[in-house]
Amino acid sequence: MVFLEDDSVSKVVHSMNVNHLRWVVVQFRSGRREFFDYMDLCHEIVKRCRGHVDASVKEIGRMKVGALANCSGYSTFVPTSVMTPLSKVLQLLGEGEAPVHRVPLVDAAGELTRVFSCIDFLDLALRFDTPTAVLKSREASTFDRRNAVLQALSVPHDQTVLHALRIMDAEKLTICPASSKELSGDMGGAVAVGVVAVADLKLVLETEQYHVLEFSIDDFLAWRNNVVAVDSAKLVRQRSLRRFNVVSVDHHETLHVLAKRLLASKLQRIFLSSHEIARIVGIVSSREILMEVLDQLLQASTLNLRVDGSLRHLHHA
């Protein structure tokens, strides 16, 4: 979905919410295009909310979306020909100097035909023998960051939502586990009592209850549940996606199991857990999985296929 640079942030977020989108494309009069996603909204809120939260977030909703498009630097817009070999597209996703989480594919006229994401990569990888074998040969424990989860990658359940947004903005995370220091102890990892996400910001803007960003995580989770419960269609969708649950894979599993679970969950990231200590020990994205196996995959001849040919496996699966 494409929006003009002068469209308001609130209008764009409303459309993203209604259409269940995580990102959109913003078209500038100069011809430039950029992505806008919830990471950009999170970044702007963190930057501006130093005083009166209500007034600051309300002002952000009135801003032109062009002013926020990729302000977080989360995903640079790098137009790429549909004729490009899949290997080159994966290199853009996994090795580019600027962060790229999705690659816009354009035709000979420069028109956008589709966007190839790291989730698309996982979907493709699981359909072919060679990348599947690579994923099965690697252990999920490579993403074990148990020493950082409690202190840097999670938010204490009695802290504010703004604090969680600061963590997600600083660590480039789309989700953040709410943790209990008392339950977690000093064993490494974190006991998660809930999950907050940058996508929760759509509920804040849609309801115009900006003050909830100053709620404790506990109170915010209760507020979010009430908002979702009011909308029966939204409640059914959230339950089917298990969107607010702590979805995890044990660190002893392979990247193949991790990739399959991430795809099935329809989430952007998944938690790595340790059954031995019953704690979250890492947070893993599809892009991180790609970066971990990219060197091995680039040696596979199947990646020399054009990306448009590879995408047929997604269209007709």
Secondary structure as the mmCIF struct_conf table of DSSP 4:
data_model
#
loop_
_struct_conf.conf_type_id
_struct_conf.id
_struct_conf.beg_label_comp_id
_struct_conf.beg_label_asym_id
_struct_conf.beg_label_seq_id
_struct_conf.end_label_comp_id
_struct_conf.end_label_asym_id
_struct_conf.end_label_seq_id
STRN STRN1 VAL A 2 LEU A 4
TURN_TY1_P TURN_TY1_P1 GLU A 5 ASP A 6
BEND BEND1 ASP A 7 ASP A 7
STRN STRN2 SER A 8 SER A 8
HELX_RH_AL_P HELX_RH_AL_P1 VAL A 9 VAL A 18
TURN_TY1_P TURN_TY1_P2 ASN A 19 HIS A 20
BEND BEND2 ARG A 22 ARG A 22
STRN STRN3 TRP A 23 GLN A 27
TURN_TY1_P TURN_TY1_P3 ARG A 29 SER A 30
BEND BEND3 GLY A 31 GLY A 31
STRN STRN4 ARG A 33 ASP A 37
HELX_RH_AL_P HELX_RH_AL_P2 TYR A 38 ARG A 48
BEND BEND4 ARG A 50 GLY A 51
HELX_RH_AL_P HELX_RH_AL_P3 VAL A 53 ARG A 62
BEND BEND5 MET A 63 MET A 63
STRN STRN5 LYS A 64 LYS A 64
HELX_RH_3T_P HELX_RH_3T_P1 VAL A 65 ALA A 67
TURN_TY1_P TURN_TY1_P4 LEU A 68 SER A 72
BEND BEND6 TYR A 74 SER A 75
STRN STRN6 THR A 80 SER A 81
TURN_TY1_P TURN_TY1_P5 VAL A 82 MET A 83
BEND BEND7 THR A 84 THR A 84
STRN STRN7 PRO A 85 PRO A 85
HELX_RH_AL_P HELX_RH_AL_P4 LEU A 86 GLU A 95
BEND BEND8 GLU A 97 ALA A 98
BEND BEND9 HIS A 101 HIS A 101
STRN STRN8 ARG A 102 VAL A 106
TURN_TY1_P TURN_TY1_P6 ALA A 108 ALA A 109
STRN STRN9 LEU A 112 SER A 117
HELX_RH_AL_P HELX_RH_AL_P5 CYS A 118 ALA A 125
TURN_TY1_P TURN_TY1_P7 LEU A 126 ARG A 127
BEND BEND10 PHE A 128 PHE A 128
HELX_RH_AL_P HELX_RH_AL_P6 ASP A 129 SER A 137
BEND BEND11 ARG A 138 ARG A 138
STRN STRN10 GLU A 139 GLU A 139
HELX_RH_3T_P HELX_RH_3T_P2 ALA A 140 PHE A 143
HELX_RH_AL_P HELX_RH_AL_P7 ARG A 146 ALA A 148
HELX_RH_PI_P HELX_RH_PI_P1 VAL A 149 LEU A 153
STRN STRN11 VAL A 155 PRO A 156
TURN_TY1_P TURN_TY1_P8 HIS A 157 ASP A 158
BEND BEND12 GLN A 159 GLN A 159
STRN STRN12 THR A 160 THR A 160
HELX_RH_AL_P HELX_RH_AL_P8 VAL A 161 GLU A 171
TURN_TY1_P TURN_TY1_P9 LYS A 172 LYS A 172
BEND BEND13 THR A 174 THR A 174
STRN STRN13 ILE A 175 SER A 179
HELX_RH_AL_P HELX_RH_AL_P9 LYS A 181 SER A 184
TURN_TY1_P TURN_TY1_P10 GLY A 185 ASP A 186
BEND BEND14 MET A 187 GLY A 189
STRN STRN14 ALA A 190 ALA A 190
STRN STRN15 ALA A 192 ALA A 197
HELX_RH_3T_P HELX_RH_3T_P3 VAL A 198 ASP A 200
HELX_RH_AL_P HELX_RH_AL_P10 LEU A 201 THR A 207
TURN_TY1_P TURN_TY1_P11 GLU A 208 GLU A 208
HELX_RH_3T_P HELX_RH_3T_P4 TYR A 210 GLU A 214
BEND BEND15 PHE A 215 PHE A 215
STRN STRN16 SER A 216 SER A 216
HELX_RH_AL_P HELX_RH_AL_P11 ILE A 217 VAL A 230
HELX_RH_AL_P HELX_RH_AL_P12 SER A 232 LEU A 241
TURN_TY1_P TURN_TY1_P12 ARG A 242 PHE A 244
BEND BEND16 ASN A 245 ASN A 245
STRN STRN17 SER A 248 ASP A 250
TURN_TY1_P TURN_TY1_P13 HIS A 251 HIS A 252
BEND BEND17 GLU A 253 GLU A 253
STRN STRN18 THR A 254 THR A 254
HELX_RH_AL_P HELX_RH_AL_P13 LEU A 255 SER A 265
TURN_TY1_P TURN_TY1_P14 LYS A 266 LYS A 266
BEND BEND18 GLN A 268 GLN A 268
STRN STRN19 ARG A 269 SER A 274
TURN_TY1_P TURN_TY1_P15 HIS A 275 ALA A 278
STRN STRN20 ARG A 279 SER A 285
HELX_RH_AL_P HELX_RH_AL_P14 SER A 286 LEU A 297
TURN_TY1_P TURN_TY1_P16 LEU A 298 GLN A 299
BEND BEND19 ALA A 300 ALA A 300
HELX_RH_3T_P HELX_RH_3T_P5 SER A 301 ASN A 304
BEND BEND20 LEU A 305 LEU A 305
STRN STRN21 ARG A 306 ARG A 306
HELX_RH_AL_P HELX_RH_AL_P15 VAL A 307 SER A 310
TURN_TY1_P TURN_TY1_P17 LEU A 311 LEU A 311
HELX_RH_AL_P HELX_RH_AL_P16 ARG A 312 HIS A 315
#
